[in-house]
Amino acid sequence: MQDVHLSNWTETGGTNFLSRATHRAWLLSQATALLDFYRPNVLNPAGGFHVLDDDGGPLPAGSAQNGAERQLHDTTRMVHCFAMAKLWGQSGVDDVIDHGMDLLWTRHRDAAHGGYFWGVDDSGPTNPAKQAYGHAFVMLAAASAKAADHPDADRLLADVSEVLQARFWEESCGAAREEYSADWQVTSDYRGQNSNMHLTEALMAAYEVTGEQSYLGMAQRIAGLIVNRHARHQDWRIAEHFDRHWQVDREYAGNPVFRPRGITPGHALEWSRLLIQLWELGARQQAWLPDAAKRLFFNAIETGWNAQTGGFYYTLDWNNTPDQADRFWWPCAEGIAAAA
């Protein structure tokens, strides 16, 4: 097969294939197909969103896969995705955004103590923990809703920004601490990069819709800590777990799904994309960002890709050997975005 380079894949006028009308139409069709899958049956009349089966129908209520609990990251990500759909001109999405925004404010939000519960059902909180990971997605949902001109977006963005600043942000470190109980009691000394990576994404979105420099400054500080300070000294691997002094904890073995031990190549790809975005938003002033993005990207490709059958390993150990060899869809999605 002839060797094909992206730089040579152009049409008349020298346009890179990423900007070709046919390619962009294909991308839009793929994104629209995802929305079309969810749109008919995703709204739960009792609030929030159903979990769907392979045919797009709601899984049976009370089943192991579709219990009564609605989790914060599910609610917020649905708001974000359908807000993005509205921005690119999709019709018939406002009720999905409204539905998610209502659940965030009326049930996920803790009216007594502030902050947002991780899990709620029809009666109240099922998991009242206050997590930086979930609050990052509340900020992303609020920023996306504001971009889509939702009337309640400013209220939500102001509220979650105050909570993140007052409760989670550690100014001395330039990053967010991880978790509290419902009444803001400290529940662990754990510090994690995953929540801070998603907070970086959310802070950039908030900066884009408000122009507030404080959001951009916080995002830059997190990136400086996680990548410029730590990944640089870990051979361009993203350390996932830290102690309360933000020292790398290589021995940490927590939840094998949400806090797996070792290295997650997909997160290096995700950071690669975020660093380029951060560089652009900061007027290309921080010269270390694009170089770090490239190093993270190529190291993840070299160490995390299964060259025999394809796909990225979920986790590696610190010797770059597959630890959890399962391969999920989301690192491929992050790899595509980072490559673009």
ROSE-329698 format. One record per residue (C-alpha): residue in one letter; x, y, z. Coordinates in nm, 2 decimals, padded with zeros to 4 digits, always signed. Layout:
A/X/Y/Z
...
//
This chain:
M/+00.00/+00.00/+00.00
Q/+00.13/+00.34/-00.09
D/+00.25/+00.54/+00.21
V/+00.00/+00.82/+00.28
H/+00.08/+01.13/+00.49
L/-00.18/+01.36/+00.62
S/+00.01/+01.66/+00.50
N/-00.03/+01.53/+00.15
W/-00.40/+01.44/+00.18
T/-00.54/+01.77/+00.04
E/-00.79/+01.89/-00.21
T/-00.76/+02.18/-00.46
G/-00.65/+02.49/-00.27
G/-00.43/+02.30/-00.02
T/-00.69/+02.24/+00.24
N/-00.60/+01.97/+00.49
F/-00.84/+01.68/+00.49
L/-00.96/+01.77/+00.84
S/-01.12/+02.08/+00.69
R/-01.26/+01.92/+00.38
A/-01.64/+01.96/+00.35
T/-01.69/+01.59/+00.29
H/-01.49/+01.49/+00.59
R/-01.66/+01.74/+00.82
A/-02.00/+01.62/+00.69
W/-01.91/+01.27/+00.78
L/-01.80/+01.38/+01.13
L/-02.13/+01.56/+01.18
S/-02.32/+01.25/+01.06
Q/-02.14/+01.04/+01.32
A/-02.21/+01.28/+01.60
T/-02.57/+01.32/+01.50
A/-02.62/+00.94/+01.49
L/-02.51/+00.93/+01.86
L/-02.76/+01.20/+01.95
D/-03.03/+01.02/+01.75
F/-02.97/+00.71/+01.95
Y/-03.02/+00.88/+02.28
R/-03.29/+01.14/+02.20
P/-03.61/+00.93/+02.17
N/-03.60/+00.74/+02.51
V/-03.34/+00.90/+02.73
L/-03.56/+01.13/+02.93
N/-03.67/+00.98/+03.26
P/-04.01/+01.14/+03.36
A/-03.91/+01.12/+03.72
G/-03.60/+01.33/+03.65
G/-03.27/+01.28/+03.49
F/-03.19/+01.02/+03.22
H/-03.24/+00.65/+03.16
V/-02.97/+00.41/+03.09
L/-03.04/+00.26/+02.74
D/-03.00/-00.09/+02.59
D/-02.83/-00.17/+02.26
D/-03.14/-00.08/+02.07
G/-03.18/+00.26/+02.24
G/-03.47/+00.16/+02.47
P/-03.46/+00.22/+02.85
L/-03.32/-00.07/+03.04
P/-03.57/-00.21/+03.29
A/-03.61/+00.01/+03.60
G/-03.45/-00.13/+03.90
S/-03.21/-00.36/+03.70
A/-02.85/-00.37/+03.79
Q/-02.77/-00.15/+03.49
N/-03.05/+00.10/+03.54
G/-03.13/+00.14/+03.90
A/-03.31/+00.44/+04.06
E/-02.98/+00.62/+04.12
R/-02.88/+00.90/+03.88
Q/-02.51/+00.98/+03.90
L/-02.37/+01.33/+03.87
H/-02.13/+01.26/+03.58
D/-02.41/+01.11/+03.38
T/-02.65/+01.41/+03.43
T/-02.38/+01.67/+03.35
R/-02.24/+01.50/+03.05
M/-02.58/+01.47/+02.89
V/-02.63/+01.84/+02.94
H/-02.29/+01.91/+02.79
C/-02.34/+01.69/+02.48
F/-02.68/+01.82/+02.39
A/-02.57/+02.18/+02.45
M/-02.29/+02.12/+02.20
A/-02.56/+01.98/+01.96
K/-02.76/+02.30/+01.99
L/-02.45/+02.50/+01.91
W/-02.39/+02.32/+01.59
G/-02.76/+02.37/+01.49
Q/-02.94/+02.06/+01.60
S/-03.31/+02.11/+01.67
G/-03.52/+01.94/+01.93
V/-03.26/+01.93/+02.20
D/-03.37/+02.20/+02.44
D/-03.59/+01.97/+02.65
V/-03.29/+01.74/+02.71
I/-03.08/+02.04/+02.83
D/-03.37/+02.17/+03.04
H/-03.43/+01.82/+03.20
G/-03.06/+01.78/+03.30
M/-03.03/+02.14/+03.43
D/-03.34/+02.10/+03.64
L/-03.21/+01.78/+03.80
L/-02.87/+01.94/+03.87
W/-03.03/+02.23/+04.06
T/-03.32/+02.07/+04.23
R/-03.18/+01.73/+04.33
H/-02.80/+01.70/+04.28
R/-02.75/+02.04/+04.45
D/-02.73/+02.02/+04.83
A/-02.95/+02.31/+04.94
A/-02.84/+02.27/+05.30
H/-02.46/+02.25/+05.28
G/-02.38/+02.35/+04.93
G/-02.21/+02.15/+04.66
Y/-02.35/+01.86/+04.45
F/-02.43/+01.50/+04.55
W/-02.27/+01.23/+04.35
G/-02.58/+01.01/+04.34
V/-02.96/+01.08/+04.38
D/-03.28/+00.90/+04.33
D/-03.65/+00.99/+04.33
S/-03.64/+01.04/+04.71
G/-03.31/+01.22/+04.77
P/-02.93/+01.15/+04.78
T/-02.82/+00.79/+04.75
N/-02.45/+00.88/+04.76
P/-02.41/+01.22/+04.92
A/-02.03/+01.24/+04.87
K/-01.89/+01.57/+04.73
Q/-01.63/+01.49/+04.47
A/-01.40/+01.71/+04.27
Y/-01.46/+01.49/+03.97
G/-01.83/+01.54/+03.98
H/-01.81/+01.91/+04.05
A/-01.57/+01.95/+03.75
F/-01.85/+01.82/+03.53
V/-02.11/+02.05/+03.69
M/-01.88/+02.34/+03.58
L/-01.85/+02.19/+03.23
A/-02.23/+02.15/+03.20
A/-02.29/+02.50/+03.32
A/-02.03/+02.65/+03.08
S/-02.18/+02.45/+02.79
A/-02.53/+02.55/+02.88
K/-02.42/+02.91/+02.89
A/-02.27/+02.88/+02.54
A/-02.61/+02.75/+02.43
D/-02.79/+03.05/+02.60
H/-02.97/+02.84/+02.87
P/-03.14/+03.08/+03.11
D/-03.02/+02.90/+03.42
A/-02.66/+02.86/+03.32
D/-02.52/+03.17/+03.49
R/-02.68/+03.06/+03.82
L/-02.53/+02.72/+03.80
L/-02.19/+02.84/+03.69
A/-02.17/+03.10/+03.97
D/-02.27/+02.84/+04.23
V/-02.03/+02.56/+04.13
S/-01.75/+02.81/+04.08
E/-01.79/+02.94/+04.44
V/-01.80/+02.58/+04.57
L/-01.49/+02.47/+04.38
Q/-01.30/+02.78/+04.49
A/-01.40/+02.77/+04.86
R/-01.40/+02.39/+04.92
F/-01.18/+02.22/+04.67
W/-00.91/+02.45/+04.54
E/-00.57/+02.43/+04.72
E/-00.40/+02.76/+04.63
S/-00.06/+02.65/+04.77
C/-00.05/+02.35/+04.53
G/-00.25/+02.49/+04.24
A/-00.49/+02.20/+04.22
A/-00.81/+02.07/+04.37
R/-00.84/+01.83/+04.66
E/-01.05/+01.52/+04.60
E/-01.35/+01.45/+04.82
Y/-01.56/+01.53/+05.12
S/-01.87/+01.40/+05.30
A/-02.20/+01.57/+05.25
D/-02.13/+01.81/+05.54
W/-01.78/+01.89/+05.41
Q/-01.59/+01.66/+05.65
V/-01.26/+01.54/+05.50
T/-01.29/+01.18/+05.41
S/-00.94/+01.10/+05.28
D/-00.60/+01.25/+05.21
Y/-00.60/+01.12/+04.85
R/-00.52/+01.36/+04.57
G/-00.60/+01.25/+04.21
Q/-00.50/+01.37/+03.87
N/-00.82/+01.25/+03.69
S/-01.05/+01.49/+03.87
N/-00.80/+01.77/+03.81
M/-00.77/+01.68/+03.44
H/-01.14/+01.71/+03.39
L/-01.14/+02.03/+03.60
T/-00.88/+02.17/+03.36
E/-01.12/+02.10/+03.07
A/-01.41/+02.26/+03.26
L/-01.21/+02.57/+03.36
M/-01.11/+02.63/+03.00
A/-01.48/+02.60/+02.90
A/-01.58/+02.85/+03.17
Y/-01.30/+03.09/+03.05
E/-01.43/+03.07/+02.70
V/-01.78/+03.17/+02.79
T/-01.70/+03.43/+03.05
G/-01.36/+03.58/+02.96
E/-01.27/+03.55/+03.33
Q/-00.89/+03.52/+03.36
S/-00.91/+03.34/+03.69
Y/-01.05/+03.03/+03.52
L/-00.77/+03.02/+03.27
G/-00.51/+03.08/+03.55
M/-00.64/+02.78/+03.75
A/-00.63/+02.56/+03.44
Q/-00.27/+02.66/+03.37
R/-00.17/+02.59/+03.73
I/-00.32/+02.24/+03.73
A/-00.14/+02.16/+03.40
G/+00.18/+02.29/+03.54
L/+00.15/+02.06/+03.84
I/+00.03/+01.74/+03.68
V/+00.23/+01.76/+03.35
N/+00.52/+02.00/+03.37
R/+00.62/+01.91/+03.72
H/+00.53/+01.54/+03.75
A/+00.48/+01.38/+03.40
R/+00.80/+01.54/+03.28
H/+00.99/+01.36/+03.56
Q/+00.80/+01.03/+03.51
D/+00.93/+00.99/+03.15
W/+00.62/+01.16/+03.01
R/+00.38/+00.93/+03.18
I/+00.08/+01.07/+03.37
A/+00.09/+00.98/+03.74
E/-00.26/+00.91/+03.86
H/-00.24/+00.91/+04.23
F/-00.08/+01.14/+04.49
D/-00.07/+01.20/+04.86
R/-00.19/+01.51/+05.03
H/+00.14/+01.69/+04.96
W/+00.10/+01.61/+04.59
Q/+00.38/+01.35/+04.58
V/+00.34/+01.06/+04.34
D/+00.21/+00.74/+04.51
R/+00.32/+00.46/+04.28
E/+00.19/+00.20/+04.52
Y/-00.17/+00.32/+04.53
A/-00.43/+00.05/+04.44
G/-00.78/+00.19/+04.47
N/-01.10/+00.12/+04.28
P/-00.99/-00.08/+03.97
V/-01.23/+00.10/+03.75
F/-01.22/+00.46/+03.86
R/-00.89/+00.47/+04.04
P/-00.68/+00.19/+03.89
R/-00.32/+00.14/+03.98
G/-00.04/+00.23/+03.75
I/-00.07/+00.44/+03.44
T/-00.37/+00.51/+03.21
P/-00.25/+00.58/+02.85
G/-00.58/+00.72/+02.76
H/-00.53/+01.00/+03.01
A/-00.20/+01.10/+02.85
L/-00.38/+01.13/+02.52
E/-00.65/+01.34/+02.69
W/-00.39/+01.57/+02.84
S/-00.22/+01.60/+02.50
R/-00.54/+01.74/+02.36
L/-00.60/+01.97/+02.66
L/-00.25/+02.11/+02.65
I/-00.29/+02.22/+02.29
Q/-00.62/+02.39/+02.38
L/-00.47/+02.55/+02.68
W/-00.18/+02.68/+02.47
E/-00.42/+02.84/+02.22
L/-00.64/+02.99/+02.49
G/-00.33/+03.14/+02.66
A/-00.23/+03.32/+02.33
R/+00.05/+03.06/+02.28
Q/+00.25/+03.23/+02.56
Q/+00.35/+02.91/+02.75
A/+00.61/+02.75/+02.52
W/+00.63/+02.42/+02.71
L/+00.27/+02.32/+02.63
P/+00.29/+02.20/+02.27
D/+00.62/+02.02/+02.33
A/+00.47/+01.84/+02.63
A/+00.16/+01.76/+02.43
K/+00.37/+01.59/+02.16
R/+00.58/+01.39/+02.42
L/+00.27/+01.27/+02.60
F/+00.10/+01.17/+02.27
F/+00.39/+00.98/+02.12
N/+00.48/+00.80/+02.45
A/+00.12/+00.69/+02.49
I/+00.12/+00.56/+02.13
E/+00.45/+00.37/+02.18
T/+00.37/+00.21/+02.52
G/-00.01/+00.19/+02.53
W/-00.11/+00.06/+02.19
N/-00.17/-00.31/+02.12
A/+00.03/-00.34/+01.80
Q/-00.11/-00.69/+01.73
T/-00.48/-00.64/+01.74
G/-00.53/-00.26/+01.80
G/-00.66/-00.05/+02.08
F/-00.51/+00.11/+02.39
Y/-00.46/-00.09/+02.70
Y/-00.66/+00.04/+02.99
T/-00.36/+00.05/+03.23
L/+00.01/-00.02/+03.24
D/+00.24/-00.08/+03.53
W/+00.54/+00.14/+03.59
N/+00.75/-00.09/+03.37
N/+00.51/-00.01/+03.08
T/+00.37/-00.36/+03.09
P/+00.00/-00.40/+03.04
D/-00.17/-00.43/+03.38
Q/-00.54/-00.42/+03.28
A/-00.52/-00.53/+02.92
D/-00.88/-00.45/+02.85
R/-00.93/-00.20/+02.57
F/-01.21/+00.05/+02.59
W/-01.36/+00.29/+02.34
W/-01.28/+00.62/+02.51
P/-00.89/+00.61/+02.48
C/-00.94/+00.57/+02.10
A/-01.17/+00.87/+02.10
E/-00.91/+01.07/+02.29
G/-00.64/+00.95/+02.06
I/-00.84/+01.07/+01.75
A/-00.90/+01.42/+01.92
A/-00.54/+01.45/+02.02
A/-00.41/+01.35/+01.68
A/-00.63/+01.60/+01.51
//
